[in-house]
Amino acid sequence: MGIEVKRVGVRRTNCSCSMPGVWRALSFVRGALVIFHSPRPCAHIAHGMDVSSFHKLTAVDASVRLSPVPLLTSGLGESEAVFGGEERLRECVRFAAEKYHPQAVFIANSCVSGVIGDDTKAVAAEMEEELGLPVMAVSAHGFLDGEYYAGYLDAARALVDRFMQPAARKEGTVVLLGDCGGMHGEYAKELRRLLSLLDLRVTGQFPSYLALDELQAVPEAELIILLGRWMNDEKQAQLAELAACIEERFGTPYLADIYPVGAEETTHWMRRVGQLCRREEAAERAIAAEEENFAAAVEKARSDLATRRCALAIGRDLAWFRPEIVLRLLEKVGITLSGVVLLDCFMPERRDVMEEELRRRTDVPIHYEGGAAAEELLHSVDFVLTTHELVDTKLRQLFLALLPSVGWSMECRLLGDMRRILHRHESRGGLIYG
């Protein structure tokens, strides 16, 4: 049976809407109200995001259930597409203020409002004067001149500009910047645990999870920590620009050039946090304790995993999958990497980048999906570490998660998953989602 990947999607162009980004940035900011200046169907994406957030919280056994802020649409129709929708927007803002009594109203523009040329910023200023409460319009217009992250960052900048003031620094407090699964996700939870080892307390996660009345936690923080995977990513660079803007206005330092993804990376990250917050000794103690626990987990796993053989199947771009973390772990535990298969999920030039990175880090054979050598390799090893689920059910597959875990937890989880997959009967194969 030829090697085949399930449900392959190859991104060829960047095409997304700015309005879901605005909603992601503001959906749990208590006191806010969001208006999509759009046709009604555009709001369905927000409903889908809310359902997704609920299921993610359920999956991690979170006891907290976040309640989104009110979301309205101006309900642009055919007549507005011809004659303009500014009056429709005014009516919507008045209705929102009368019914929900928000502390602030945020208007997200759609591609429809951009095409017909509605001046939503002028309408926002007019309604702010009329109603006596902050009314702001985000500049991006749906698919027309923005994308998801543009809406997310524009909404965050609006919060910085309108609701933050210079403040005295509160020692021992940290604010997280970004999302990465939300404040109750595994990323943020593990980050809070690591920071607590340095006697640092996370007072908020900006922009999505601070109420309007709580936004002063950002300029008051001793340090802002960016959430993410690694710095060489365009969107991460944009998030760092927002952090730089906050530092310029309020003097709040930020950490954005290293991320706690992978054991060695987390060690460097904790040392940097210790230096920035003058907690070097606490950082070294925490690192020693975490490394001791990780070494014990590796030694325990070696009894089952040493001398085993595996293959690595990669179909994810280098921006989303860093092979060095997996390669280091395999070496530590004594597993032999017999070869790598590059799946048909890359644009050709991006596959070349991944292949170059792999050849720089390992000398094992590299094959392409569809070749006889790749087929033989995957069926000759004890299990396959893969970024995409493979159709062949007889293979023991360990699916590598898209969002890496923080600290040493990702490697510890992989060790446990590799031990589990080996207990699957050879003739039955199996799949474990890491």
N, C-alpha and C positions, 0 to 999 in steps of 0.2 A: 504493500500500500504506500503510495507516494506521500511525502510529508506535505501537509496542508494546514493553513492557519484558519481558525474560525473567525468570522465577522471582521474582516480586515477593512480598516478605513485609512486611507492615506491623505493627509492634509496637503493640498496643493496651493491654496491661497488662504490668507487670513481674512475671514469674512464672519463678522459677528455684530451684534446689536449693542448699542451703548446703554439702552434702558435697563436690561437685566443687571448691568454693572452698577447703575445707580441704585437699583433695588437691593442688591447684595450689600452695598455700602451702608444703606439706611434702614434696612428691613427690621432691625431690632434696636434702633436708636429711639428710646422712649421719649415722647414729646414731639417727635417729628410726624409729619404726614406727607405722603408722596402722591403726586398726581402725574400720571402718564398723559401727556398731551398727544393723544393718539386715538385711532379707532379702538373700539372695545376689545377685539380679539388679542391685541398686544398684551393685555393684562394676564392672559392665560399662562404665559411663560413664568410670571411671578408665582402663580399658584403652583406650577410644577416645581419651582425651586423650593417653595415652602414644604411641599410634600417630601421632596428629597431630603431637606434638612431634618424633618421629623424622623424619617427612616434611618438616617445616619445616627441620630441621637439614640434611637431604639437599638441599633446594632451595637453601640458601645455601652449599653446599659446605663445611659445617663438618666438620672432621676429628675433632672430639670427639663421642663418643656418651655421653650422660648415662644413668646407670643409676638407675631409681627405687628408692626404699626399699620394704621389704616392706609390702604392704597385705593385711589380712585382713578378713573380715566375721564378725560373730557368728552370722549365719545364722538370723535370726528367722523362725519359722514360725507355723503356726496355733495351736499350743498356747501359745507365748509371747505371741501377740496376745491370748489369753484370760487367762492366768495371770501374765503379766509375763516379761520377758527378762533380769532382772538376774543371775540365776544363770548363764544362758547367756553373758553378758558376762564374768563372773568366770572362767569356764572358758576363754574365748577369750584373756583377758589372761594367764592362767597359761601357756597353750600358747604364746603369742607369746614370753613371757619365756624359757621353757625351750628353744624351738627356735631363735630368732633372736638372743637375747642383746642386745637393743637398749639404748641409753643412756637412752631415754625412749619412752613409749607415749602416743599421742594418740588420743582417742576422738571420732569424728564422729557426731553423733546424726542419725537419720533421722526422717522424719515418723511412721513406725510407732512408734518408741520414744517419741516425744512424745505420741502419742495414748494409748498404754497407760500412760503416766506413769512410766516407769523413771527412777529417780534416778541418773543416770550419774555425776554429780559425787560423790555419796556412795560409789558403787562405786569410782570412781577413787581417792578418798582411802583407802578400805579396802585396795585392792590395792597402793597405794604403800607403805603401812605393812607389808603382808605381804611384798612382794617387795623392798623397799629400793631402788626406782628410781622416778624421776618418772613419774607417770601422770596425765594431764590430760584433761578432757572439755570439748569446745567447746560453748558454750551453745546455738547455733542448732539447730533441728530440721528439717532438710530443707526441704520446701515449707511446713511448718506455720507457722513464725514467723520465718523468715529467708530469705535468698536467697544467690546465689553469693558476692557480695562480703562479706556478713556472715560467712560461713564463712572466707573468705580473711583478713579482718582479725582475727577472733577467734583464729585459729591464730597469726597474727603477734604478737598481744598476748601469747599464752601463751609464745611464745619470748622476748619482751622481759621478761616478769615472772619467768620461771624460770631463764633462762640468761645474763642480762646483768648486769654489775656496773659501778659507776663506775670509770673508768680514766683514766689520763693521755692527753692528746691527742697523736696522732702527726701531726706536720706533713707536709703534702703528700699525705695520704690522703683518699680520697673513697669513700663507700658509696652505691650506687644503691638507691632504694626503689621497688618496683613490679615489673612484669613486662615488658610491651610487647615481646613476642616472645622473651623470655628472654635469658640472658647471652651467647649466641652468635648472637642475632638481629642484624639490620642496625642497629636503633635503638641497642642497647647498644654495638655495635662502633664505630659512628661517634661516639658520645658519648665513648667511651674515647679515640679518636683526637684529638678536639677538646680534651679535658682534658689530654692529654699535651703539647699545645702550650703549656700553662700550667705544665708540669712538675708535674702532679697525677696521682696513680696511683689507679686504682680497685681497692680491696682486697676488694670483695665486692658482691653484689647480694642484698638482703634483701627478702622472707624466703626465697624458694625455693631459693637457690643458695649458701647458706652451711651448712657442716656445724655440728653442735652445738658442736664444739670450736672453731669459727672465729667464733662469734657476737660475741665481744668486739671484733671489727673495727668493729662499729657504734658503741658508745660511745667507741672510740678515734679515730674518724674526725675529720678537721678539718671536714668538711662532709658532710651528707646531701643528695643531689639526688633529687627526685621525678621519676619517669618519667611521661610522659603527653602530652596534646595541648595542653590549656589549662585554666585554673583554674575557669571557670564550668561545672563539671560536678559533679553530686552525688557520684559515686564518687570523683572526684579530691579533693573536699573531705574525704571520709572518710579518704583516704590522708594528707592533710595533717594531720588530727587525730592520726593515729598518729605522724607525725613530730613534732608538737608535744608529744605524750606522752613521746617519747624525749628531746626537748630538755629537758623539765621534769625528768625523772629523772636525766639524765646530763650535761646542759649542751651536747649536741652540736647545733650550729646546722644549719638546713636551708634549702633553696631550693625554694619551691613556688608562687610567684606569677607565674612566667614560664617558658616552655618553649621549647627550641630547635627549633621547627617553623616553617620558613620563613626566608628569608634575613635579613630585618630583625629578626625575633624572635630569631634566633640571635645577631645582633650584640648586642642588649640583654642576652641571657642570658649571653654570655661576659663582658660588662662586669660584670654582677652577681657572677658567680663570681670574677672578678678582685678585686672589692672585698671580698667575704666572706673570701677567702683571701689578701688582701694581695699580689696579683699583678697590679696594674693595668697596669704597663708590658708585662708578658708578654701580657696579654689584648689590648692595643692592637696589639702586633706581630702576634699571631695573626690578629686581625680584618683587619688590612691585607693580610696574605698571602692569606687566604681570599677576601676581596673582589676582590683582583686576579685570582685564578684564575677566579672566577665571572664577572667582567667580560670576561675573555678568551673564556670559553665562550659568553657572550651574543653577543659580537661575531662569533664564528665562525658561530653559528647564524643571525644576521641575514641573511646572504647567501642562505640558503634560505627563511627564514620571513617576512622583511619583506614587507608588502603582501598576505600571505595572509589569508584570511577563515576564521573558525571560529565554531562555535556551542557553547554550554555547556548540557548537559542535566543537571539536578540532581534527584535523588530521595532525597537523604540529608538528615537533619535537621541543623540548624545546629550541634548538639553534636558531629556527626561529620564535617562538611565546612565549612571556612571558605573562602568564595569569594575573599576578598581576596588570598590568596596566588597563586591562578591569575590573577586580574585584574592584579596587579602584574607578573607575568611576561609576560603577553601585551603589556602596554604597553612593557616594556623591550625586547622583541625585535621590536616593530613589527607584530604581528599584529592585525588588525581583528576585534573581537568583534561579530558581526552581530546577535546576539540570544541570549536565554536561554529554554530550555523547562523548565518545572517539571513533572516526571513525576508520575504518579498513585501515588506511593509514600508520601505524607505523610498524617498525620491532618490534617484541614482547618485546625485552628488552628496547627499547626506549619508548614504551607505558607505561611500568612500571615506568620509570623515570618521565614521565609526570604525571601519576596518583599519584605518591608519592608527587610531587610538589603541585598538586591540593589539596591533603588531608592536606598538611601542611598549606595551605592558606585559605581553606574553608571547611565547614562541610556539604555542600549540597550533595545530592545523586549523585553518578557517575555511569553511565551505559555504556554498550558497544553497538556499532552499530549492528543491527540485532536482538536485544532482544525486547521483547514486552514492557518492561518498557521504553526503549528508544523511541520506537514508540509513546507510550502514552504521554510521556513527551513533545516531540516536537510538538504534536498536541494540547496540553493543554495550551500553553503559548501564549502571545501576539505576540512575534517575536523570531527569532533564530539568535544569533550571531554565524557565522560559518567561519572556515578557508577554507572550500571547498564547492563549489556549490552542493546543494542537488537536487536529481532528482525530488522529490515531489514538484510540482509547486504550491500547495495550501498552502505551508508554506511561511510565511513572513520571508524572509532571508536577513540578512545584512552581506555581505561578508567582512571579515577582510583582509586588504591588507597585502601582504607579507613584503613590505618595510615600516616600521613605519615612520610616519612623525616626524619632529623635534619639540622640545619644547612642547608648549601647543596646537599646531595646530591639533594633532591627536585626542585628547579628544574633542576639539571643533567640529571637523568634525563628530566624532561619535555621539555627541549630536544631531547635525542637522540631520544626517542620521536616527537616531532612531525616531526622531519626524516625519520624512517623511514616514518611513515605516509603522507607525501606521495609516496613512491616506489611506493606501491601503485597499480595501474592503476585509473582512475576507475570502470570498469565492474565491477570485482571487489570493490570496497569493502575490507573487512578490519577486523581487531580486534587491537589491541596492549594487553596488560595492563601498565599503568604501575606 
